[in-house]
Amino acid sequence: SCGFGMKNRTRTVENPAGPGGTPCPDRLQQIEDCFTHCAIDCKVSGWSDWSDCSATCDKGIRIRKRHVTDRGDGGRKCPAL
């Protein structure tokens, strides 16, 4: 997953201090805030309406367009436009 969260680690006392030994620390758990980058996919607009035909008779072309609205960051790449 991605976004803000917390990470923690815990340790346990396996061998308590004996007589005259150094006592174990009181704090056996550490908690930290963390952030994992979220991948953002590329986004493109919808298709425009078709243009008028380039020819009044015989063969012509009609065009429609779309454009990138958000290039994204680490997600799916932009399609060919």
N, C-alpha and C positions, 0 to 999 in steps of 0.2 A: 504494500500500500504506500501511499505517499502523503505528504503534508506534515503538519506538526504532530508531535507525539512525545512520548517519554521513553527513555530506556533505563533499565535498572539492572543492577547486579547485586547478588547477595553471597556472602560467604558464611561458613559455619565454623565454629570452634571444634577442631578435631582432637586437640590435645590441650586441655586447660593447664594453666601455669601451676607448677608444683610449689611447695614451700620455698619461699625466697626467690621464686622466678618472676619474670616480668609479666604482669597481667595482660590478658588479651584486650584489644581495643573494644570500646563499647559500641562503636559504630560498625555494624556488620552489613549494612546495606547502603548502596549509593544510587541516587536517582538523578538523572539529567534530562533536560529538555533536548529534543532533537528535531531535525527537519530533513525530510527526504524530498528531493525535487520531483515534482509531478510532470510527467510528459504531457505535452499539449499537441494535439494533432493539427495539421494544416486544415484550414477551412476555406472553401471557395463559395462565391455567390451562386445563386441559381442562374440558369441560362436566361439570356435576354430573349425578347421576342425575335422572330425571324425577320430579317431585312426584306425589303422588296426585292424582287428578282432583278438581276442585272440586265436582263434582256427582255424586250417586249414580245419577242417570238423566238422560236427555236430554243437552243440550249442557253441557259444562264446560270448564275449561282445565287444562292441566298445564304446569308451569314447570320449566325447568332453567336453571342459572346458570353463569357463569364470571367471573373477575376478573383484573385486571391484576396480574401478579407483578413486572414490571420495566418502568417507563415508558420506558426506553431513553434515548438521547442522540444525536440527529442521524441516526438510522436510520429504518426504516419506522415510521410512525405506528401508534398503537393502533387496532384495529378497533372498530366499534360493538359494544357489548356488549349 
